[in-house]
Amino acid sequence: MDTSPEKKSLENDAEDICLNCGAILHGKYCHICGQRKESLVLPVHHAIGIMLREFFSIDQRFFLSIRKLLFSPGFLSREYLSGRRVRYSSPLRMFLIISAAYFAVLHITGSTTFFSALQVEPNLVEGLRTWLPRVVFLSIPVFAALLRLLHIRHGRFYLEYLVFSLHYFSFLFTIIILQAIFRSATGVDIPRIGESPYWIVSIDSLLQLTSIVYLIVALKKVFPQKLSTTLLKALLIILSELLFLVLCGVGADAIW
């Protein structure tokens, strides 16, 4: 084996060069392209871990994005579509992280929050739980297609509506997570007027109303139109999505 100083020097030099752009490294990250220094010779489990860390890592950008997502409807979509993307998590990454938390919370709490708005019969819940991940991920392109159809004269691309949809569903899932935790903490699966304490029904209803108001405000900011037009389009989108979910529920019932 060649262990000469020249051989070791070459190996060290190779380790200090960015494999992406060829720049000389002065730390763990390349100052030119930003790629992290990683060895290519890794065990499979380590390589998978790196990929998962890169995609699901929760960094400062994610927390900044969450703050903007929750308290500034439409802001992230406008920033992304305007090309200002470095400061915030990408729409897909944010959605996947939040949806992972969403399914985890629903599994842990055993909540039926997703189904209560549709007044789903208890005997159908298990069937719908099985199909829920597929329905959720199918809902997003359908939602974006509805937006595209309602704004067909605007001349925007479908991808722009898909970005908006990912941000909106990220917010919607966050609200459902809070609702599921609230219902689990109060011991009330589906709050009903006359059956549940007034304060529980009020808070639960407020959380549901928040998602509707958020949609209206976000639509108005990202796709500016008259308020009356925005309200009408929001109503059509909500009714269409509910119809889509009902049809999915009927299909799940038939299969289950």
PEVENSUL-V680793 format. One record per residue. N is the residue number from 1. PHI is phi in radians with two decimals (NA if undefined). PSI is psi in whole degrees, -180 to 180 (999 if undefined). NEAR is the number of other C-alpha atoms within 10 Angstrom. Layout:
# PEVENSUL-V680793
n=<N;N>
phi=<PHI;PHI>
psi=<PSI;PSI>
near=<NEAR;NEAR>
This chain:
# PEVENSUL-V680793
n=<1;2;3;4;5;6;7;8;9;10;11;12;13;14;15;16;17;18;19;20;21;22;23;24;25;26;27;28;29;30;31;32;33;34;35;36;37;38;39;40;41;42;43;44;45;46;47;48;49;50;51;52;53;54;55;56;57;58;59;60;61;62;63;64;65;66;67;68;69;70;71;72;73;74;75;76;77;78;79;80;81;82;83;84;85;86;87;88;89;90;91;92;93;94;95;96;97;98;99;100;101;102;103;104;105;106;107;108;109;110;111;112;113;114;115;116;117;118;119;120;121;122;123;124;125;126;127;128;129;130;131;132;133;134;135;136;137;138;139;140;141;142;143;144;145;146;147;148;149;150;151;152;153;154;155;156;157;158;159;160;161;162;163;164;165;166;167;168;169;170;171;172;173;174;175;176;177;178;179;180;181;182;183;184;185;186;187;188;189;190;191;192;193;194;195;196;197;198;199;200;201;202;203;204;205;206;207;208;209;210;211;212;213;214;215;216;217;218;219;220;221;222;223;224;225;226;227;228;229;230;231;232;233;234;235;236;237;238;239;240;241;242;243;244;245;246;247;248;249;250;251;252;253;254;255;256>
phi=<NA;-1.46;-2.05;-1.15;-0.99;-1.11;-1.11;-1.14;-1.13;-1.11;-1.13;-1.13;-1.09;-1.13;-1.22;-1.69;-2.00;-1.16;-1.28;-1.55;-2.10;1.50;-1.28;-1.31;-1.47;-2.24;2.74;-1.33;-2.13;-1.29;-1.37;-1.67;-1.89;1.51;-1.24;-1.33;-1.33;-2.39;-1.29;-1.45;-1.67;-2.38;-1.10;-1.02;-1.11;-1.24;-1.11;-1.12;-1.05;-1.12;-1.10;-1.15;-1.12;-1.12;-1.51;-1.79;-1.08;-1.76;-1.98;-1.07;-1.09;-1.15;-1.17;-1.13;-1.14;-1.09;-1.07;-1.19;-1.09;-1.34;-1.97;-2.35;-0.95;1.47;-1.09;-1.11;-1.14;-1.11;-1.11;-1.13;-1.25;-1.54;1.64;-1.61;-2.10;-1.17;-1.29;-2.16;-1.18;-1.16;-0.99;-1.19;-1.09;-1.08;-1.10;-1.15;-1.14;-1.20;-1.19;-1.11;-1.14;-1.03;-1.18;-1.13;-1.16;-1.12;-1.24;-1.20;-1.44;1.18;-1.25;-1.96;-0.93;-1.08;-1.68;-1.13;-1.12;-1.66;0.96;-1.25;-1.14;-0.96;-1.27;-1.68;-1.04;-1.09;-1.12;-1.21;-1.03;-1.11;-1.60;-0.95;-0.99;-1.19;-1.10;-1.07;-1.23;-1.35;-1.12;-1.16;-1.13;-1.16;-1.04;-1.14;-1.14;-1.11;-1.08;-1.07;-1.15;-1.32;-2.09;-1.10;-1.46;-1.39;1.27;-1.53;-1.47;-1.02;-1.02;-1.14;-1.29;-1.19;-1.07;-1.05;-1.11;-1.08;-1.18;-1.16;-1.17;-1.09;-1.15;-1.04;-1.16;-1.10;-1.13;-1.14;-1.06;-1.09;-1.17;-1.13;-1.13;-1.08;-1.16;-1.15;-1.19;-1.56;1.31;-1.99;-1.25;-2.29;-1.08;-2.30;-1.12;1.63;-1.90;-1.90;-0.93;-1.02;-1.17;-1.21;-1.09;-1.13;-1.15;-1.11;-1.16;-1.10;-1.10;-1.17;-1.15;-1.00;-1.14;-1.28;-1.08;-1.03;-1.06;-1.09;-1.13;-1.12;-1.06;-1.12;-1.39;-1.46;-2.15;-0.99;-2.65;-1.06;-1.03;-1.09;-1.18;-1.09;-1.08;-1.11;-1.17;-1.09;-1.10;-1.12;-1.13;-1.10;-1.12;-1.15;-1.16;-1.10;-1.10;-1.07;-1.18;-1.12;-1.10;-1.13;-1.12;-1.13;-1.13;-1.13;-1.12;-1.14;-1.31;-1.21>
psi=<135;111;26;157;-36;-41;-45;-36;-42;-40;-43;-40;-41;-36;-23;15;133;126;-14;-47;-8;3;155;131;144;36;-162;-22;145;131;-7;-55;-12;1;140;145;115;140;144;-17;95;150;156;-46;-32;-41;-42;-40;-40;-43;-43;-39;-42;-36;-41;4;136;105;-170;-36;-37;-44;-37;-41;-41;-43;-45;-37;-44;-37;-2;80;129;-12;-49;-39;-43;-42;-45;-45;-19;-4;1;89;-15;-36;-18;157;149;152;-42;-44;-45;-44;-44;-39;-47;-38;-33;-44;-38;-53;-34;-45;-43;-34;-43;-44;-19;25;149;28;-42;-30;-18;-34;-26;1;49;137;142;-35;-11;-13;-44;-40;-42;-34;-40;-39;-7;-49;-41;-42;-44;-49;-27;-27;-33;-51;-31;-44;-45;-38;-38;-43;-44;-42;-41;-17;33;-25;-6;-18;20;159;155;-37;-34;-38;-29;-39;-47;-42;-42;-42;-42;-44;-30;-44;-45;-43;-35;-42;-42;-36;-48;-39;-41;-42;-43;-45;-39;-40;-34;-11;17;114;-51;99;134;142;129;-20;-34;155;145;-41;-32;-45;-40;-48;-42;-43;-37;-40;-40;-41;-32;-41;-32;-47;-41;-44;-45;-47;-43;-43;-43;-35;-42;-37;75;127;179;148;-41;-40;-42;-43;-43;-44;-39;-41;-44;-40;-46;-46;-40;-41;-39;-41;-42;-43;-36;-44;-39;-39;-41;-41;-41;-37;-43;-39;-41;999>
near=<3;7;7;8;9;10;11;12;11;11;11;11;12;14;15;18;16;23;18;13;12;13;14;16;19;11;10;13;14;21;14;13;12;12;14;16;17;14;9;8;8;11;9;9;8;11;15;12;11;15;11;11;11;11;13;16;13;13;11;12;14;19;13;13;20;20;11;15;20;17;11;15;23;24;18;26;27;19;15;19;15;9;9;12;15;10;13;20;21;19;21;15;15;23;22;15;16;21;21;13;15;21;15;13;17;19;12;11;17;12;21;20;17;19;20;15;11;13;9;15;9;11;9;16;19;14;17;23;17;12;17;20;13;12;17;13;12;12;17;20;17;16;23;21;17;18;23;20;12;14;14;12;8;10;8;12;10;15;14;17;24;22;20;27;24;23;24;27;21;24;24;23;21;21;18;21;24;16;22;26;18;17;20;16;11;12;10;17;18;19;21;15;10;8;10;13;13;13;10;18;17;15;14;19;14;12;15;16;11;13;18;14;14;19;24;19;19;22;22;19;17;19;18;12;12;9;13;9;12;20;18;11;18;21;15;15;18;14;12;15;17;14;13;17;18;15;12;17;22;14;14;20;15;10;9;12>
